[in-house]
Amino acid sequence: MLDYHYTMLNLFESFERHQDQLDANNLLKLARVEPRYTVNAYRGSDCFRANHMWEDWAYDNDELQTLKNAATEAGFTYTVEPVK
């Protein structure tokens, strides 16, 4: 019974050491991801007089291209604005 106690105590102390190391190295903190672009799609050729269909955010250039392709394939015009 005492062996089990010491084994669990060693395991807990090992966990604490590793947890402190993760905290010290900031491995548990994720970098905040912010959108870089806002894409608005409109039905019609003039975005000021057209019907607004959808709005989405792109976090990188690949996602921006995917949204632009989706709007084009659906026959929508679109605007892209950088997020400040």
N, C-alpha and C positions, 0 to 999 in steps of 0.2 A: 504494500500500500504506500509506503514511503517513497519507493522508486517512481510510482506514478506521480506523486506530488512534485518531486524534483524534476521529472521530465516536463510536466506542465509549466512549472516555474521557469525552466530554461527556455521553453518555447515562447512563453509570454515575454521574457526579457529580450529574446531574439527579435520578436515582433516589434517591441518598443524601439530597439536600436535601428531597425530598418525603417520604421515610421519616422523617426527623428532624421535619418539620413534623407529620406524622400522630402521631408519638409525643408531641410537645409538646402537641398538642390533645386527646390521649386518644381519638382517633377509632378506634383499634384495640381499645379495651377496651370490652367489652359489659357493660351493667349486669346484675347477677345477678337472675334471675327466680325468685321463690319462690312456691310455691302458697299461696293464701289460704284455701282451704277443703278439707276432706276430706268426701267423700260416700260413705256406705255404703248399699248396697241389700240388702234382706232380703225373703225370700219368707214371707209371713204378716203378720198385722196387728200383732203385738207384737214389736218388734225385739229384746227380751230372750229370747224363746223361739223366734224364727223362725230359719230357715236363712240364714246370711250368703251372699249371692250374689256381690257384687263390691264393690270399693273403688276409688275414683279421686280424683284431685286436680283442683281447679278453680283456675286462675290468675287469673281475672277473673269479673265478674258474668255475662257472656254465657256463658262456659263452665259456670258453676254452673247457670244456667238450662237449658242443653242437657242436663246430666247429670240434673237433676231431671225434665225431660221424658222422658228415656230410661227412667228408673226407673218413672215413672208409666205410660208406654205399655206397659211390660213387665208391669205389674201388681204391682210391688214397692212396699213401703214403704221409706222412706229416712230417713237422718239426715244433717244437715249440721253439721259442727263447724269453727269457725275454727281455722286453724293459728297457733300462737303462735311 
